[in-house]
Amino acid sequence: MKIKTLAESQIRWNIGKGDLSFWYDSWLDAGPLHTLCEIVGPKDRKVDWFLEQGGWNKDRLELYLIPSVLEQVIQTPISPYLDDRLIWKPTSHGRFTSKSVWELVRHRNTPRDIFTACWSRILSPTMSLFAWRWTQRKIPTDDILKSRGVALASKCQCCEQEETLDHLFFSSSVATQVWTHFGSLFGVAQPKQASNWKININWRARGHLRECIPFLILWFLWIGRNDSKHRLICLRPAVIIRRIRYYIFTAASSGLLKAEHWQGVHALAQNFLVQVRGIRRTTVSTIYWIKPPTTWFKLNTDGSRSNQGMTSTGGLVRDSQGQVLVAFHGFLDAGSILKAELTAILQGLLICLHQQLFPIWVETDSAVAMQIIISDQCSWDLRHILNSIQGIRANHATRITHIHREGNAPADFLASLGMEKRAYLEYFGTTFDKRLVGLCKLDRIGCPYLRLARKLVNT
């Protein structure tokens, strides 16, 4: 029952034709209507009974709802040309996934940055599990076993001291020599501190050789300790170092260790008898803004987000000759960049609706926003914007395509202007900014934009 209650709280209906229970289905943000006010009239009343010409019948709603609830209902968007659709709130696309349920029910601890390095692709799964257990101090060294009530005589495998987690992996003579060897090789001061091996502030998600070295040292120290204790093979630092070097060599030979993992330490590859077969290739491509066909108009839009989380919008409509008919920019306060991109498209379409600039070709540099509109699937938070966009598209000839950011320069400029002025403004005729006029002239005469892409390629 707990799971049922939790699941129902995350389910919402996007109203289409209105074949939903007015009182009991969850189509409001706040939940079913019967939990917000008293039921008036038949309990099996459908939503479509309160709809008229694709919108709400306010006079009829006033007879059944209190003013505070009435305001919420009036603001709820409707897609009268679509079927009612179930939306799962936790996902960005509105579809149910088992992963999203797990994220709802699990009790997540505060993530630790070092876990990213533990599960590096360079390490084998066994090594990663060992590294994770080491961060939790769950390695069965003698002191850990004693703390669990196991009585035993303890002795380090390389000296006469008792074996402890810290002694085995850091302060023993063998560990000290291994840490010193690789610390001097990679230029790491105080190599026994795992955090000193990080290249940047955070551990790299895709893995890096330098950041994996401390976990390789821990793993092979543990392997050497077990060989000494159970197989009577002497624990020597030279053997540990050789095993680590051999693992790096075989990982590179098998393709597990790629060129990108050597970034910044390519000079050390020869020290490990490894040839790094990878180059950073730069590709240059030309991007053109294409004029719309005759009788069509083209809307280019863009969203912007500042380092402080503030968002803005911008866009412009041009005719088949590339002449600017109207431009706009707006400011949205804090929010996501995806919401800004969709809002910019909606603002542009509303201008087209008022000015009767159809058929319209919408062009955005957000592939995600384009895919949301084409698939008609989004998160619950974005449904108002998407429904409004789809409502306009259902009644007018439109098409939507993606353009790279370099070819969307005028719209990008307007979005930046919206961030600067922090206001919604529309521009017509001779009121266009000179910088915008210059960018649009370059588009009109077919001036190309250069797009540079750098990628590390294995050879």
SULMO-V40470 format. One record per pair of residues at least 6 apart in sequence whose C-alpha atoms are under 6 Angstrom apart, sorted by the first residue. I is the first residue (numbers start at 0). J is the second residue. If there is no record, write none. Layout:
<<I	J> <I	J>>
This chain:
<<9	88> <10	86> <10	87> <11	25> <11	26> <11	85> <11	86> <12	25> <12	26> <12	84> <12	85> <12	86> <13	83> <13	84> <14	77> <14	83> <15	77> <15	78> <15	79> <15	81> <15	82> <15	83> <16	79> <16	82> <17	46> <17	47> <19	45> <19	46> <20	45> <21	44> <21	45> <21	46> <22	32> <22	33> <23	31> <24	31> <25	31> <39	63> <49	56> <50	56> <53	79> <76	383> <78	386> <86	93> <87	93> <87	94> <87	95> <88	379> <91	377> <91	378> <92	376> <92	377> <92	378> <93	377> <93	378> <115	204> <116	202> <117	127> <117	130> <117	131> <118	127> <119	206> <121	256> <140	164> <141	162> <142	163> <153	161> <153	162> <154	160> <154	161> <154	162> <155	161> <155	162> <168	174> <173	236> <177	236> <178	190> <182	190> <196	210> <197	210> <207	260> <208	260> <219	239> <223	234> <226	232> <227	233> <227	234> <250	256> <258	275> <258	277> <276	457> <276	458> <277	456> <277	457> <277	458> <278	455> <278	456> <279	454> <279	455> <280	453> <280	454> <281	452> <281	453> <282	451> <282	452> <283	450> <283	451> <284	449> <284	450> <285	447> <285	448> <285	449> <286	406> <286	447> <286	448> <287	406> <287	447> <288	406> <288	442> <290	319> <291	297> <291	319> <292	319> <293	319> <295	358> <295	359> <296	317> <296	318> <296	359> <297	316> <297	317> <297	359> <297	360> <297	361> <298	315> <298	316> <298	360> <298	361> <299	314> <299	315> <299	362> <299	363> <299	410> <300	313> <300	314> <300	343> <300	344> <300	363> <300	410> <301	312> <301	313> <301	340> <301	410> <301	411> <302	311> <302	312> <302	339> <302	340> <302	414> <303	310> <303	311> <303	414> <304	310> <304	336> <308	333> <309	332> <309	333> <310	331> <310	332> <310	333> <311	329> <311	330> <311	331> <311	414> <311	417> <311	418> <312	328> <312	329> <312	343> <312	414> <313	327> <313	328> <313	410> <313	413> <313	414> <314	326> <314	327> <314	410> <315	325> <315	326> <316	323> <316	324> <316	325> <317	323> <317	324> <321	443> <325	426> <325	427> <326	425> <326	426> <327	424> <327	425> <328	413> <328	414> <328	417> <328	423> <328	424> <329	417> <329	422> <329	423> <330	417> <330	421> <330	422> <345	388> <358	396> <358	397> <359	397> <360	397> <360	398> <360	399> <361	398> <361	399> <362	399> <362	400> <362	401> <363	401> <363	402> <364	401> <364	402> <364	403> <364	404> <366	401> <409	435> <409	438>>
